[in-house]
């Protein structure tokens, strides 16, 4: 077998869930290519080819992508590294993933406040503004799309409005967007919306984007990386 056209997946049941997703024969065949050195010129090209389109899909020239192998939740650990034990974090909760991110932050010692929206709805900007006026936060996090709380409802956060509210009241507070379930299907404008961190996970990206499974992309700008 020497080409993608010769390779076909075995018959299998269609995987019709938010993630992991179905992948094409071409993607599976790519896993059969020889291993290359991570310090070789070939790998530099491969990494560059992975970084360029991920910047394009988020409409960003400012963000530095960090591509690592792992599940989407690994990105929570990356972001939590920005928060020292005892520092305050605000989680805008619209479903199950907000619970899990809150647990992750608390595990690393952060003092977490959870602003829960009514089930099936997104966070109200007035409530976000009030919370920010009450306390200084090291980071504000939100889930862009929650797919796990309801089987029949998908909740979409207003990422642009959330970031505008945070930057107006607490300009130095980084905004973290968990976009694992929205990347590739919902508009995310990293630069225009002044986001600081965006987490993606390719195993939940739509099939037509042809991403590899289990590749986490965590985007950081220079400001929170200090």
C-alpha positions as CSV (number, residue, x, y, z in Angstrom):
1,X,0.0,0.0,0.0
2,X,1.7,3.1,-1.2
3,X,-0.9,5.8,-1.5
4,X,-4.0,7.2,0.3
5,X,-6.2,6.0,-2.6
6,X,-5.2,2.4,-1.7
7,X,-6.2,2.7,1.9
8,X,-9.8,2.3,3.1
9,X,-11.2,2.0,6.6
10,X,-12.9,-1.2,7.7
11,X,-16.7,-0.9,7.8
12,X,-17.8,0.4,11.2
13,X,-20.7,2.1,13.0
14,X,-21.0,5.8,12.4
15,X,-19.8,7.8,15.4
16,X,-22.3,10.6,15.6
17,X,-21.4,12.5,18.8
18,X,-19.8,15.9,19.4
19,X,-16.4,14.3,19.9
20,X,-14.4,12.3,19.2
21,X,-15.4,12.5,15.6
22,X,-15.2,10.5,12.4
23,X,-12.0,11.0,10.5
24,X,-11.2,10.5,6.8
25,X,-9.1,7.7,5.2
26,X,-6.5,10.3,4.4
27,X,-6.1,11.3,8.1
28,X,-5.8,7.7,9.2
29,X,-3.3,6.9,6.5
30,X,-1.2,9.8,7.7
31,X,-0.6,7.9,10.9
32,X,1.3,5.3,8.9
33,X,4.0,7.6,7.9
34,X,7.5,7.2,9.3
35,X,8.5,9.0,12.5
36,X,10.7,12.0,12.1
37,X,13.1,13.7,14.5
38,X,11.5,16.6,16.4
39,X,14.6,18.7,15.7
40,X,14.8,18.0,12.0
41,X,14.0,20.4,9.2
42,X,11.1,18.1,8.1
43,X,9.5,18.5,11.5
44,X,9.9,22.3,11.4
45,X,7.9,22.3,8.2
46,X,5.2,20.0,9.7
47,X,4.8,22.2,12.7
48,X,4.6,25.3,10.6
49,X,2.0,23.7,8.4
50,X,-0.1,22.9,11.6
51,X,0.3,26.4,13.1
52,X,-0.6,28.5,10.1
53,X,-4.2,27.1,9.6
54,X,-4.9,27.2,13.3
55,X,-4.2,30.9,13.3
56,X,-6.3,31.4,10.3
57,X,-9.4,29.7,11.8
58,X,-9.2,32.0,14.8
59,X,-8.5,35.1,12.7
60,X,-5.4,35.9,14.6
61,X,-1.9,37.2,13.9
62,X,-1.1,37.9,17.5
63,X,-1.6,34.5,19.2
64,X,1.1,32.0,19.8
65,X,-0.2,28.5,19.3
66,X,1.1,25.7,21.6
67,X,0.3,22.3,20.1
68,X,0.4,19.3,22.4
69,X,-0.9,15.7,22.3
70,X,-3.7,15.0,24.7
71,X,-7.4,15.4,25.5
72,X,-9.2,18.7,25.6
73,X,-9.1,18.8,29.4
74,X,-5.3,19.0,29.2
75,X,-5.8,22.6,28.0
76,X,-7.4,23.4,31.4
77,X,-4.2,22.4,33.1
78,X,-2.2,24.7,30.8
79,X,-4.3,27.7,31.5
80,X,-4.5,27.0,35.2
81,X,-0.7,27.3,35.3
82,X,-1.3,31.1,35.0
83,X,-3.0,31.2,38.4
84,X,-1.0,30.9,41.6
85,X,-2.5,29.2,44.7
86,X,-4.7,31.6,46.6
87,X,-5.4,33.8,43.6
88,X,-9.0,34.5,42.5
89,X,-10.6,33.0,39.4
90,X,-14.1,33.6,38.0
91,X,-15.8,30.8,36.1
92,X,-18.8,31.7,33.9
93,X,-20.9,28.6,34.2
94,X,-23.3,27.4,31.5
95,X,-23.1,23.7,32.0
96,X,-21.0,20.6,32.9
97,X,-17.7,21.9,31.5
98,X,-17.9,24.9,33.8
99,X,-18.0,22.5,36.8
100,X,-15.0,20.6,35.5
101,X,-12.9,23.7,34.8
102,X,-13.8,25.0,38.3
103,X,-12.6,21.7,39.8
104,X,-9.4,21.9,37.9
105,X,-8.7,25.4,39.1
106,X,-9.5,24.5,42.7
107,X,-7.2,21.4,42.5
108,X,-4.3,23.8,41.7
109,X,-5.2,26.0,44.7
110,X,-7.1,28.8,43.1
111,X,-9.9,30.6,44.9
112,X,-12.8,30.0,42.5
113,X,-16.1,31.9,42.2
114,X,-18.6,30.3,39.9
115,X,-21.2,32.5,38.3
116,X,-24.0,30.1,37.2
117,X,-26.4,31.0,34.4
118,X,-29.9,29.5,34.3
119,X,-29.7,26.1,32.7
120,X,-30.1,26.4,29.0
121,X,-29.0,30.0,28.9
122,X,-25.7,32.0,28.7
123,X,-24.2,34.3,31.3
124,X,-25.9,37.7,31.6
125,X,-23.5,40.6,31.0
126,X,-24.9,42.5,34.0
127,X,-24.1,39.7,36.3
128,X,-20.6,39.4,34.9
129,X,-20.1,43.1,35.4
130,X,-21.3,43.0,39.0
131,X,-19.0,40.1,39.8
132,X,-16.0,41.9,38.4
133,X,-16.7,45.0,40.4
134,X,-16.9,43.0,43.7
135,X,-13.5,41.3,43.4
136,X,-10.1,41.4,41.5
137,X,-9.7,38.2,39.4
138,X,-6.5,36.7,38.0
139,X,-8.4,35.0,35.2
140,X,-12.0,34.8,33.9
141,X,-13.0,31.7,32.1
142,X,-16.1,30.7,30.1
143,X,-17.2,27.8,27.8
144,X,-18.0,29.1,24.3
145,X,-20.4,26.2,23.5
146,X,-21.6,23.6,26.0
147,X,-22.7,20.3,24.5
148,X,-22.8,18.0,27.4
149,X,-25.5,19.4,29.8
150,X,-28.4,18.9,27.4
151,X,-28.9,16.4,24.6
152,X,-31.4,18.8,22.8
153,X,-30.0,22.2,23.7
154,X,-26.6,23.7,22.8
155,X,-25.7,26.9,24.8
156,X,-23.6,29.5,23.0
157,X,-21.8,32.2,25.1
158,X,-21.4,35.7,23.7
159,X,-17.6,35.7,23.6
160,X,-17.2,39.2,22.2
161,X,-19.5,40.7,24.8
162,X,-17.9,38.8,27.7
163,X,-14.4,40.0,26.7
164,X,-15.6,43.6,26.2
165,X,-17.1,43.6,29.7
166,X,-14.0,42.1,31.4
167,X,-11.6,44.5,29.6
168,X,-13.7,47.5,30.4
169,X,-13.8,46.8,34.1
170,X,-10.5,44.9,34.7
171,X,-8.3,45.4,31.6
172,X,-5.4,43.4,33.0
173,X,-7.5,40.3,33.7
174,X,-6.9,37.5,31.1
175,X,-10.0,36.0,29.4
176,X,-9.9,32.3,28.8
177,X,-12.4,30.8,26.2
178,X,-12.9,27.1,26.2
179,X,-13.8,26.6,22.5
180,X,-13.3,22.9,22.3
181,X,-16.9,22.4,21.1
182,X,-17.1,25.5,18.9
183,X,-13.9,25.7,16.9
184,X,-14.4,25.2,13.2
185,X,-18.2,25.7,13.4
186,X,-18.7,29.1,15.2
187,X,-16.9,32.4,14.5
188,X,-14.0,33.1,16.9
189,X,-12.1,36.3,16.3
190,X,-9.1,36.1,18.6
191,X,-7.6,39.5,17.8
192,X,-10.7,41.5,17.2
193,X,-12.4,40.3,20.4
194,X,-9.2,40.8,22.4
195,X,-9.2,37.3,23.8
196,X,-6.2,36.1,25.8
197,X,-6.4,32.3,25.7
198,X,-8.4,30.0,23.5
199,X,-8.5,26.3,24.0
200,X,-9.3,23.9,21.2
201,X,-9.2,20.2,20.8
202,X,-9.1,18.6,17.3
203,X,-10.9,15.5,18.2
204,X,-14.1,17.6,18.4
205,X,-13.5,19.6,15.2
206,X,-15.9,19.0,12.4
207,X,-14.8,16.3,10.0
208,X,-14.4,18.6,7.0
209,X,-11.5,20.4,8.7
210,X,-9.4,17.2,8.5
211,X,-7.6,17.6,11.8
212,X,-5.8,14.8,13.6
213,X,-7.3,13.3,16.8
214,X,-6.0,14.1,20.3
215,X,-4.1,17.3,19.4
216,X,-4.8,20.1,21.9
217,X,-4.2,23.7,20.7
218,X,-3.9,26.3,23.4
219,X,-3.5,29.9,22.1
220,X,-1.9,32.5,24.3
221,X,-1.0,36.1,23.7
222,X,2.1,37.7,25.3
223,X,0.2,39.5,28.0
224,X,-0.9,36.5,30.2
225,X,2.3,34.6,29.5
226,X,4.1,37.1,31.7
